[in-house]
């Protein structure tokens, strides 16, 4: 049965939800307060990452966070504040940062990433799109022996989960990066990962959805959700009122504020990330993560992107020059002869990634609102998990068998 669906949020998760809901025959509308040209879905690293099996709330991150709190150029920066929502999130993060909980999350994160990679491949193989997508793997580049040892341990966990991973010795560096030298101690190569050029796919997806009859409302702000008992009946924006049978909340870092209107509290903090585009040849052929600096390097369609940092500092788009410069300077220490110039640094962008305390997204219905489906909280894996989340959202609404168990993603889960 066709339903009238309103999706709040037009990032990768919202648009993928629209795609699969449209495929299932629903009447779909997507509302976003941006103009579909900016935000985290446009400036991210473009990774599809089954190898990223360790959630942000890993053991040791609290200690690192405290140390880095006084360094505004550090990879993970938390601005201290006494906001009650932040304090609740911080406490839940601490409770989640245990070995037991991380080990439980590993296979779940792997499974949803693999599902998403398969769906990206299906989209690429279809006649509907012509976007940049390469399944060439990913290098974890380690500057120090300490960093390499830490990545060896992660690789062992990945291999245990059935993922292909191998250590790359210095004599093998040129086999992976033949045009640029690597100034590192060693690396781990994951064959399971792929990469894309995000703005290209986002543009194609918007155009395709419009052609399919999906209503796309740009630069439109949701102001109120009208509900009776436990069902939303209307979505009110600053321009119109839209009736809805089902509402998908995919508003990223803004999702918690909208949910609060309905009496639903989800723990979510925006994690700001930055990216620098180098629109000239760099010689970099493979995606690489600079392990110690937490920087992602992606050879995209026509340019190389350097992205990184996790900055917990509320909802704002203020660009801190010292954090951008830290990305450029660190990248130049891993790659020999790499130069990122001042004009490229000056043109850096930022985006907000919605972070749950346990590193798992919120996917599914809250018992408190019968026709509200959450699709948020993906943190650094939003791009990677876009299609899988969209597919699951459509299966929930269409009352189909789910592609995977989603109990771990329940929006009402306790921390």
Helices and strands as residue ranges (DSSP letters): E 4-8, H 12-23, E 27-31, H 40-43, E 47-48, H 61-68, E 76-78, H 84-96, H 99-125, E 133-134, E 138-142, H 145-160, E 165-168, G 170-172, H 173-176, E 186-190, E 194-196, H 198-211, E 215-217, E 222-228, E 231-237, E 241-243, E 246-249, G 252-254, H 255-261, E 269-278, E 287-290, E 295-299, E 304-312, H 321-334, H 342-346, E 349-355, E 362-365, E 372-376, G 379-381, H 382-397, G 407-409
